[in-house]
Amino acid sequence: MRYTGFMKTATIPSVRVEHELRAEVESLLGDGETVSEFVEAAVRATVLRRRNHAEFIARGLHSLDVARRTGDYVDADAFVDGLQRKLDASRARKSTVRR
């Protein structure tokens, strides 16, 4: 799948699951896909999601720190009001187009 001849592989520990879950996984496999490939894809997707989440939190905390140090930030109510205005304008355009 993603391996080269020079790369040593490692294993993920096997996981015991109920028969119903195993049957559901098997029912969702793509053509020629194995349960092992399904599990690998799920693990990779979860790792990516968690990495992205951690980076998102780190960026937010950094931004908060910068805003506190510089005093340069937008009040939450003002920000939400701006978003509401954009939403209202978009809805108005959409209703005009339908008529």
N, CA, C and O atoms as a printed pandas DataFrame, in Angstrom:
     atom_number atom_name residue_name chain_id  residue_number  x_coord  y_coord  z_coord
0              1         N          MET        A               1    0.828   -1.187    0.000
1              2        CA          MET        A               1    0.000    0.000    0.000
2              3         C          MET        A               1    0.875    1.255    0.000
3              4         O          MET        A               1    0.951    1.940   -1.020
4              5         N          ARG        A               2    1.539    1.574    1.123
5              6        CA          ARG        A               2    2.373    2.769    1.208
6              7         C          ARG        A               2    3.821    2.396    1.537
7              8         O          ARG        A               2    4.595    3.251    1.967
8              9         N          TYR        A               3    4.187    1.146    1.340
9             10        CA          TYR        A               3    5.481    0.693    1.802
10            11         C          TYR        A               3    6.471    0.581    0.647
11            12         O          TYR        A               3    6.096    0.355   -0.504
12            13         N          THR        A               4    7.758    0.748    0.994
13            14        CA          THR        A               4    8.804    0.552   -0.002
14            15         C          THR        A               4    9.630   -0.650    0.424
15            16         O          THR        A               4    9.514   -1.110    1.560
16            17         N          GLY        A               5   10.444   -1.152   -0.455
17            18        CA          GLY        A               5   11.270   -2.307   -0.155
18            19         C          GLY        A               5   12.299   -2.041    0.926
19            20         O          GLY        A               5   12.811   -2.986    1.526
20            21         N          PHE        A               6   12.617   -0.785    1.192
21            22        CA          PHE        A               6   13.649   -0.438    2.156
22            23         C          PHE        A               6   13.086   -0.169    3.549
23            24         O          PHE        A               6   13.842    0.001    4.506
24            25         N          MET        A               7   11.794   -0.133    3.659
25            26        CA          MET        A               7   11.160    0.287    4.901
26            27         C          MET        A               7   10.774   -0.913    5.757
27            28         O          MET        A               7   10.087   -1.819    5.286
28            29         N          LYS        A               8   11.213   -0.920    7.008
29            30        CA          LYS        A               8   10.759   -1.940    7.936
30            31         C          LYS        A               8    9.383   -1.536    8.438
31            32         O          LYS        A               8    9.133   -0.357    8.690
32            33         N          THR        A               9    8.514   -2.482    8.581
33            34        CA          THR        A               9    7.171   -2.161    9.046
34            35         C          THR        A               9    7.017   -2.549   10.507
35            36         O          THR        A               9    7.791   -3.341   11.043
36            37         N          ALA        A              10    6.017   -1.982   11.128
37            38        CA          ALA        A              10    5.670   -2.309   12.506
38            39         C          ALA        A              10    4.204   -2.696   12.519
39            40         O          ALA        A              10    3.495   -2.492   11.533
40            41         N          THR        A              11    3.751   -3.246   13.618
41            42        CA          THR        A              11    2.353   -3.643   13.704
42            43         C          THR        A              11    1.631   -2.803   14.737
43            44         O          THR        A              11    2.227   -2.288   15.683
44            45         N          ILE        A              12    0.337   -2.682   14.530
45            46        CA          ILE        A              12   -0.563   -2.062   15.504
46            47         C          ILE        A              12   -1.163   -3.236   16.279
47            48         O          ILE        A              12   -1.509   -4.252   15.676
48            49         N          PRO        A              13   -1.290   -3.118   17.583
49            50        CA          PRO        A              13   -1.868   -4.242   18.337
50            51         C          PRO        A              13   -3.269   -4.590   17.838
51            52         O          PRO        A              13   -4.051   -3.720   17.455
52            53         N          SER        A              14   -3.555   -5.885   17.856
53            54        CA          SER        A              14   -4.896   -6.310   17.453
54            55         C          SER        A              14   -5.902   -5.849   18.503
55            56         O          SER        A              14   -5.568   -5.687   19.676
56            57         N          VAL        A              15   -7.114   -5.648   18.065
57            58        CA          VAL        A              15   -8.157   -5.132   18.941
58            59         C          VAL        A              15   -9.321   -6.104   18.929
59            60         O          VAL        A              15   -9.794   -6.509   17.867
60            61         N          ARG        A              16   -9.779   -6.477   20.111
61            62        CA          ARG        A              16  -10.935   -7.357   20.200
62            63         C          ARG        A              16  -12.190   -6.511   20.113
63            64         O          ARG        A              16  -12.324   -5.507   20.812
64            65         N          VAL        A              17  -13.108   -6.921   19.251
65            66        CA          VAL        A              17  -14.364   -6.205   19.074
66            67         C          VAL        A              17  -15.514   -7.211   19.065
67            68         O          VAL        A              17  -15.307   -8.415   18.913
68            69         N          GLU        A              18  -16.723   -6.692   19.231
69            70        CA          GLU        A              18  -17.895   -7.545   19.169
70            71         C          GLU        A              18  -18.050   -8.066   17.738
71            72         O          GLU        A              18  -17.604   -7.434   16.780
72            73         N          HIS        A              19  -18.688   -9.223   17.617
73            74        CA          HIS        A              19  -18.911   -9.810   16.300
74            75         C          HIS        A              19  -19.701   -8.867   15.396
75            76         O          HIS        A              19  -19.470   -8.819   14.188
76            77         N          GLU        A              20  -20.635   -8.119   15.985
77            78        CA          GLU        A              20  -21.465   -7.216   15.201
78            79         C          GLU        A              20  -20.633   -6.112   14.547
79            80         O          GLU        A              20  -20.865   -5.750   13.393
80            81         N          LEU        A              21  -19.661   -5.580   15.296
81            82        CA          LEU        A              21  -18.807   -4.533   14.739
82            83         C          LEU        A              21  -17.949   -5.097   13.621
83            84         O          LEU        A              21  -17.807   -4.470   12.571
84            85         N          ARG        A              22  -17.380   -6.266   13.832
85            86        CA          ARG        A              22  -16.557   -6.898   12.780
86            87         C          ARG        A              22  -17.394   -7.118   11.522
87            88         O          ARG        A              22  -16.935   -6.856   10.410
88            89         N          ALA        A              23  -18.619   -7.597   11.701
89            90        CA          ALA        A              23  -19.500   -7.841   10.555
90            91         C          ALA        A              23  -19.819   -6.531    9.837
91            92         O          ALA        A              23  -19.861   -6.487    8.608
92            93         N          GLU        A              24  -20.045   -5.465   10.607
93            94        CA          GLU        A              24  -20.334   -4.169    9.981
94            95         C          GLU        A              24  -19.127   -3.666    9.198
95            96         O          GLU        A              24  -19.278   -3.167    8.083
96            97         N          VAL        A              25  -17.933   -3.791    9.769
97            98        CA          VAL        A              25  -16.713   -3.388    9.058
98            99         C          VAL        A              25  -16.602   -4.167    7.756
99           100         O          VAL        A              25  -16.367   -3.587    6.696
100          101         N          GLU        A              26  -16.771   -5.468    7.839
101          102        CA          GLU        A              26  -16.651   -6.300    6.640
102          103         C          GLU        A              26  -17.681   -5.920    5.587
103          104         O          GLU        A              26  -17.406   -6.001    4.390
104          105         N          SER        A              27  -18.868   -5.504    6.029
105          106        CA          SER        A              27  -19.914   -5.130    5.065
106          107         C          SER        A              27  -19.594   -3.812    4.360
107          108         O          SER        A              27  -20.167   -3.509    3.313
108          109         N          LEU        A              28  -18.685   -3.036    4.932
109          110        CA          LEU        A              28  -18.346   -1.723    4.371
110          111         C          LEU        A              28  -17.044   -1.711    3.578
111          112         O          LEU        A              28  -16.652   -0.671    3.049
112          113         N          LEU        A              29  -16.384   -2.835    3.493
113          114        CA          LEU        A              29  -15.107   -2.887    2.781
114          115         C          LEU        A              29  -15.301   -2.621    1.297
115          116         O          LEU        A              29  -16.297   -3.032    0.701
116          117         N          GLY        A              30  -14.329   -1.925    0.709
117          118        CA          GLY        A              30  -14.334   -1.708   -0.731
118          119         C          GLY        A              30  -13.894   -2.967   -1.450
119          120         O          GLY        A              30  -13.435   -3.923   -0.825
120          121         N          ASP        A              31  -14.036   -2.963   -2.770
121          122        CA          ASP        A              31  -13.617   -4.113   -3.565
122          123         C          ASP        A              31  -12.148   -4.413   -3.330
123          124         O          ASP        A              31  -11.298   -3.543   -3.515
124          125         N          GLY        A              32  -11.848   -5.625   -2.929
125          126        CA          GLY        A              32  -10.472   -6.048   -2.705
126          127         C          GLY        A              32   -9.838   -5.525   -1.434
127          128         O          GLY        A              32   -8.677   -5.828   -1.159
128          129         N          GLU        A              33  -10.575   -4.741   -0.647
129          130        CA          GLU        A              33  -10.038   -4.167    0.588
130          131         C          GLU        A              33  -10.109   -5.200    1.712
131          132         O          GLU        A              33  -11.081   -5.946    1.826
132          133         N          THR        A              34   -9.077   -5.230    2.527
133          134        CA          THR        A              34   -9.060   -6.140    3.672
134          135         C          THR        A              34   -9.397   -5.381    4.950
135          136         O          THR        A              34   -9.344   -4.152    4.996
136          137         N          VAL        A              35   -9.741   -6.137    5.981
137          138        CA          VAL        A              35  -10.008   -5.516    7.276
138          139         C          VAL        A              35   -8.747   -4.798    7.761
139          140         O          VAL        A              35   -8.836   -3.715    8.339
140          141         N          SER        A              36   -7.592   -5.386    7.532
141          142        CA          SER        A              36   -6.332   -4.742    7.938
142          143         C          SER        A              36   -6.140   -3.399    7.248
143          144         O          SER        A              36   -5.714   -2.434    7.884
144          145         N          GLU        A              37   -6.447   -3.323    5.959
145          146        CA          GLU        A              37   -6.319   -2.059    5.233
146          147         C          GLU        A              37   -7.326   -1.040    5.753
147          148         O          GLU        A              37   -7.019    0.146    5.869
148          149         N          PHE        A              38   -8.528   -1.512    6.064
149          150        CA          PHE        A              38   -9.559   -0.630    6.628
150          151         C          PHE        A              38   -9.087   -0.050    7.960
151          152         O          PHE        A              38   -9.214    1.149    8.205
152          153         N          VAL        A              39   -8.542   -0.914    8.816
153          154        CA          VAL        A              39   -8.063   -0.468   10.129
154          155         C          VAL        A              39   -6.897    0.499    9.963
155          156         O          VAL        A              39   -6.829    1.512   10.659
156          157         N          GLU        A              40   -5.982    0.198    9.052
157          158        CA          GLU        A              40   -4.851    1.102    8.822
158          159         C          GLU        A              40   -5.345    2.477    8.367
159          160         O          GLU        A              40   -4.864    3.501    8.851
160          161         N          ALA        A              41   -6.296    2.500    7.446
161          162        CA          ALA        A              41   -6.837    3.773    6.963
162          163         C          ALA        A              41   -7.510    4.541    8.096
163          164         O          ALA        A              41   -7.379    5.761    8.188
164          165         N          ALA        A              42   -8.231    3.824    8.957
165          166        CA          ALA        A              42   -8.897    4.478   10.089
166          167         C          ALA        A              42   -7.881    5.055   11.070
167          168         O          ALA        A              42   -8.064    6.161   11.579
168          169         N          VAL        A              43   -6.820    4.314   11.331
169          170        CA          VAL        A              43   -5.776    4.794   12.240
170          171         C          VAL        A              43   -5.094    6.023   11.640
171          172         O          VAL        A              43   -4.873    7.011   12.339
172          173         N          ARG        A              44   -4.761    5.967   10.350
173          174        CA          ARG        A              44   -4.129    7.111    9.697
174          175         C          ARG        A              44   -5.030    8.349    9.743
175          176         O          ARG        A              44   -4.564    9.454   10.024
176          177         N          ALA        A              45   -6.317    8.156    9.468
177          178        CA          ALA        A              45   -7.258    9.283    9.483
178          179         C          ALA        A              45   -7.369    9.879   10.883
179          180         O          ALA        A              45   -7.429   11.099   11.036
180          181         N          THR        A              46   -7.395    9.033   11.893
181          182        CA          THR        A              46   -7.487    9.520   13.271
182          183         C          THR        A              46   -6.218   10.257   13.679
183          184         O          THR        A              46   -6.287   11.299   14.331
184          185         N          VAL        A              47   -5.068    9.727   13.301
185          186        CA          VAL        A              47   -3.798   10.403   13.597
186          187         C          VAL        A              47   -3.783   11.790   12.946
187          188         O          VAL        A              47   -3.408   12.772   13.587
188          189         N          LEU        A              48   -4.186   11.871   11.691
189          190        CA          LEU        A              48   -4.206   13.150   10.986
190          191         C          LEU        A              48   -5.180   14.119   11.656
191          192         O          LEU        A              48   -4.853   15.287   11.864
192          193         N          ARG        A              49   -6.384   13.629   11.995
193          194        CA          ARG        A              49   -7.373   14.493   12.645
194          195         C          ARG        A              49   -6.861   15.017   13.983
195          196         O          ARG        A              49   -7.021   16.197   14.293
196          197         N          ARG        A              50   -6.253   14.150   14.766
197          198        CA          ARG        A              50   -5.736   14.585   16.065
198          199         C          ARG        A              50   -4.560   15.539   15.922
199          200         O          ARG        A              50   -4.432   16.480   16.706
200          201         N          ARG        A              51   -3.698   15.313   14.933
201          202        CA          ARG        A              51   -2.582   16.236   14.693
202          203         C          ARG        A              51   -3.123   17.605   14.284
203          204         O          ARG        A              51   -2.674   18.633   14.791
204          205         N          ASN        A              52   -4.087   17.612   13.369
205          206        CA          ASN        A              52   -4.687   18.871   12.941
206          207         C          ASN        A              52   -5.368   19.585   14.101
207          208         O          ASN        A              52   -5.284   20.808   14.217
208          209         N          HIS        A              53   -6.035   18.831   14.952
209          210        CA          HIS        A              53   -6.703   19.424   16.113
210          211         C          HIS        A              53   -5.689   20.052   17.061
211          212         O          HIS        A              53   -5.887   21.169   17.541
212          213         N          ALA        A              54   -4.605   19.334   17.330
213          214        CA          ALA        A              54   -3.565   19.858   18.222
214          215         C          ALA        A              54   -2.942   21.123   17.636
215          216         O          ALA        A              54   -2.688   22.084   18.363
216          217         N          GLU        A              55   -2.693   21.128   16.319
217          218        CA          GLU        A              55   -2.131   22.326   15.680
218          219         C          GLU        A              55   -3.119   23.482   15.719
219          220         O          GLU        A              55   -2.714   24.630   15.903
220          221         N          PHE        A              56   -4.399   23.203   15.548
221          222        CA          PHE        A              56   -5.433   24.230   15.616
222          223         C          PHE        A              56   -5.459   24.873   17.006
223          224         O          PHE        A              56   -5.516   26.096   17.135
224          225         N          ILE        A              57   -5.416   24.038   18.032
225          226        CA          ILE        A              57   -5.411   24.546   19.411
226          227         C          ILE        A              57   -4.161   25.381   19.655
227          228         O          ILE        A              57   -4.238   26.453   20.256
228          229         N          ALA        A              58   -3.014   24.899   19.194
229          230        CA          ALA        A              58   -1.763   25.641   19.388
230          231         C          ALA        A              58   -1.825   27.010   18.698
231          232         O          ALA        A              58   -1.395   28.012   19.269
232          233         N          ARG        A              59   -2.363   27.052   17.466
233          234        CA          ARG        A              59   -2.494   28.338   16.770
234          235         C          ARG        A              59   -3.434   29.270   17.525
235          236         O          ARG        A              59   -3.168   30.466   17.639
236          237         N          GLY        A              60   -4.529   28.725   18.038
237          238        CA          GLY        A              60   -5.474   29.547   18.788
238          239         C          GLY        A              60   -4.863   30.109   20.050
239          240         O          GLY        A              60   -5.056   31.283   20.364
240          241         N          LEU        A              61   -4.126   29.284   20.781
241          242        CA          LEU        A              61   -3.474   29.753   22.006
242          243         C          LEU        A              61   -2.416   30.800   21.698
243          244         O          LEU        A              61   -2.271   31.778   22.432
244          245         N          HIS        A              62   -1.677   30.596   20.615
245          246        CA          HIS        A              62   -0.675   31.585   20.205
246          247         C          HIS        A              62   -1.354   32.906   19.862
247          248         O          HIS        A              62   -0.904   33.972   20.281
248          249         N          SER        A              63   -2.435   32.827   19.100
249          250        CA          SER        A              63   -3.170   34.023   18.712
250          251         C          SER        A              63   -3.709   34.750   19.944
251          252         O          SER        A              63   -3.655   35.977   20.018
252          253         N          LEU        A              64   -4.223   33.995   20.903
253          254        CA          LEU        A              64   -4.722   34.593   22.143
254          255         C          LEU        A              64   -3.605   35.306   22.894
255          256         O          LEU        A              64   -3.790   36.409   23.407
256          257         N          ASP        A              65   -2.441   34.660   22.950
257          258        CA          ASP        A              65   -1.298   35.270   23.618
258          259         C          ASP        A              65   -0.894   36.574   22.937
259          260         O          ASP        A              65   -0.642   37.575   23.607
260          261         N          VAL        A              66   -0.831   36.562   21.606
261          262        CA          VAL        A              66   -0.468   37.767   20.858
262          263         C          VAL        A              66   -1.503   38.864   21.100
263          264         O          VAL        A              66   -1.144   40.022   21.317
264          265         N          ALA        A              67   -2.777   38.505   21.064
265          266        CA          ALA        A              67   -3.837   39.499   21.278
266          267         C          ALA        A              67   -3.740   40.101   22.679
267          268         O          ALA        A              67   -3.918   41.307   22.850
268          269         N          ARG        A              68   -3.463   39.280   23.665
269          270        CA          ARG        A              68   -3.335   39.796   25.039
270          271         C          ARG        A              68   -2.127   40.717   25.176
271          272         O          ARG        A              68   -2.199   41.749   25.844
272          273         N          ARG        A              69   -1.007   40.337   24.535
273          274        CA          ARG        A              69    0.197   41.158   24.631
274          275         C          ARG        A              69    0.048   42.482   23.910
275          276         O          ARG        A              69    0.503   43.516   24.398
276          277         N          THR        A              70   -0.593   42.453   22.743
277          278        CA          THR        A              70   -0.670   43.665   21.929
278          279         C          THR        A              70   -1.949   44.458   22.176
279          280         O          THR        A              70   -2.018   45.640   21.839
280          281         N          GLY        A              71   -2.944   43.829   22.752
281          282        CA          GLY        A              71   -4.240   44.483   22.926
282          283         C          GLY        A              71   -4.996   44.620   21.620
283          284         O          GLY        A              71   -6.010   45.316   21.564
284          285         N          ASP        A              72   -4.527   43.976   20.577
285          286        CA          ASP        A              72   -5.134   44.059   19.255
286          287         C          ASP        A              72   -6.030   42.845   19.025
287          288         O          ASP        A              72   -5.565   41.790   18.593
288          289         N          TYR        A              73   -7.301   43.005   19.316
289          290        CA          TYR        A              73   -8.255   41.929   19.099
290          291         C          TYR        A              73   -9.632   42.535   18.852
291          292         O          TYR        A              73   -9.866   43.717   19.102
292          293         N          VAL        A              74  -10.533   41.699   18.358
293          294        CA          VAL        A              74  -11.896   42.136   18.063
294          295         C          VAL        A              74  -12.804   41.589   19.152
295          296         O          VAL        A              74  -12.724   40.412   19.503
296          297         N          ASP        A              75  -13.658   42.437   19.681
297          298        CA          ASP        A              75  -14.622   42.020   20.683
298          299         C          ASP        A              75  -15.521   40.925   20.103
299          300         O          ASP        A              75  -15.930   41.013   18.945
300          301         N          ALA        A              76  -15.826   39.909   20.885
301          302        CA          ALA        A              76  -16.625   38.775   20.407
302          303         C          ALA        A              76  -17.991   39.220   19.903
303          304         O          ALA        A              76  -18.442   38.743   18.861
304          305         N          ASP        A              77  -18.652   40.112   20.608
305          306        CA          ASP        A              77  -19.974   40.573   20.172
306          307         C          ASP        A              77  -19.896   41.292   18.829
307          308         O          ASP        A              77  -20.766   41.111   17.977
308          309         N          ALA        A              78  -18.864   42.101   18.638
309          310        CA          ALA        A              78  -18.693   42.808   17.369
310          311         C          ALA        A              78  -18.432   41.813   16.245
311          312         O          ALA        A              78  -18.939   41.980   15.136
312          313         N          PHE        A              79  -17.650   40.790   16.524
313          314        CA          PHE        A              79  -17.347   39.775   15.514
314          315         C          PHE        A              79  -18.611   39.025   15.115
315          316         O          PHE        A              79  -18.878   38.833   13.929
316          317         N          VAL        A              80  -19.389   38.601   16.109
317          318        CA          VAL        A              80  -20.627   37.871   15.835
318          319         C          VAL        A              80  -21.607   38.761   15.075
319          320         O          VAL        A              80  -22.287   38.293   14.162
320          321         N          ASP        A              81  -21.686   40.028   15.438
321          322        CA          ASP        A              81  -22.553   40.962   14.705
322          323         C          ASP        A              81  -22.135   41.062   13.237
323          324         O          ASP        A              81  -22.987   41.098   12.349
324          325         N          GLY        A              82  -20.847   41.106   12.987
325          326        CA          GLY        A              82  -20.353   41.152   11.612
326          327         C          GLY        A              82  -20.728   39.901   10.837
327          328         O          GLY        A              82  -21.127   39.977    9.675
328          329         N          LEU        A              83  -20.601   38.757   11.479
329          330        CA          LEU        A              83  -20.992   37.511   10.826
330          331         C          LEU        A              83  -22.490   37.499   10.532
331          332         O          LEU        A              83  -22.920   37.045    9.472
332          333         N          GLN        A              84  -23.280   38.001   11.482
333          334        CA          GLN        A              84  -24.732   38.035   11.286
334          335         C          GLN        A              84  -25.098   38.930   10.101
335          336         O          GLN        A              84  -25.989   38.597    9.320
336          337         N          ARG        A              85  -24.413   40.056    9.970
337          338        CA          ARG        A              85  -24.666   40.948    8.836
338          339         C          ARG        A              85  -24.351   40.246    7.509
339          340         O          ARG        A              85  -25.099   40.368    6.540
340          341         N          LYS        A              86  -23.234   39.510    7.480
341          342        CA          LYS        A              86  -22.875   38.772    6.267
342          343         C          LYS        A              86  -23.918   37.711    5.949
343          344         O          LYS        A              86  -24.296   37.531    4.791
344          345         N          LEU        A              87  -24.381   37.010    6.978
345          346        CA          LEU        A              87  -25.401   35.985    6.780
346          347         C          LEU        A              87  -26.698   36.603    6.266
347          348         O          LEU        A              87  -27.309   36.088    5.330
348          349         N          ASP        A              88  -27.109   37.693    6.873
349          350        CA          ASP        A              88  -28.339   38.372    6.442
350          351         C          ASP        A              88  -28.227   38.837    4.990
351          352         O          ASP        A              88  -29.173   38.697    4.216
352          353         N          ALA        A              89  -27.063   39.392    4.621
353          354        CA          ALA        A              89  -26.860   39.862    3.251
354          355         C          ALA        A              89  -26.907   38.689    2.274
355          356         O          ALA        A              89  -27.491   38.796    1.195
356          357         N          SER        A              90  -26.297   37.581    2.653
357          358        CA          SER        A              90  -26.295   36.400    1.795
358          359         C          SER        A              90  -27.714   35.860    1.616
359          360         O          SER        A              90  -28.108   35.488    0.510
360          361         N          ARG        A              91  -28.465   35.820    2.693
361          362        CA          ARG        A              91  -29.854   35.346    2.605
362          363         C          ARG        A              91  -30.695   36.289    1.735
363          364         O          ARG        A              91  -31.555   35.840    0.978
364          365         N          ALA        A              92  -30.444   37.570    1.845
365          366        CA          ALA        A              92  -31.192   38.544    1.038
366          367         C          ALA        A              92  -30.876   38.344   -0.448
367          368         O          ALA        A              92  -31.782   38.369   -1.281
368          369         N          ARG        A              93  -29.600   38.145   -0.781
369          370        CA          ARG        A              93  -29.224   37.897   -2.175
370          371         C          ARG        A              93  -29.857   36.606   -2.683
371          372         O          ARG        A              93  -30.336   36.543   -3.815
372          373         N          LYS        A              94  -29.853   35.588   -1.843
373          374        CA          LYS        A              94  -30.400   34.291   -2.236
374          375         C          LYS        A              94  -31.903   34.394   -2.498
375          376         O          LYS        A              94  -32.399   33.817   -3.466
376          377         N          SER        A              95  -32.623   35.112   -1.662
377          378        CA          SER        A              95  -34.068   35.236   -1.847
378          379         C          SER        A              95  -34.384   36.080   -3.082
379          380         O          SER        A              95  -35.410   35.857   -3.724
380          381         N          THR        A              96  -33.534   37.035   -3.427
381          382        CA          THR        A              96  -33.722   37.875   -4.618
382          383         C          THR        A              96  -33.520   37.033   -5.881
383          384         O          THR        A              96  -34.236   37.213   -6.865
384          385         N          VAL        A              97  -32.567   36.132   -5.857
385          386        CA          VAL        A              97  -32.264   35.298   -7.016
386          387         C          VAL        A              97  -33.405   34.321   -7.284
387          388         O          VAL        A              97  -33.703   34.042   -8.446
388          389         N          ARG        A              98  -34.043   33.799   -6.258
389          390        CA          ARG        A              98  -35.120   32.820   -6.406
390          391         C          ARG        A              98  -36.385   33.423   -7.016
391          392         O          ARG        A              98  -37.148   32.717   -7.675
392          393         N          ARG        A              99  -36.606   34.675   -6.812
393          394        CA          ARG        A              99  -37.868   35.282   -7.245
394          395         C          ARG        A              99  -37.979   35.437   -8.701
395          396         O          ARG        A              99  -38.993   35.934   -9.193
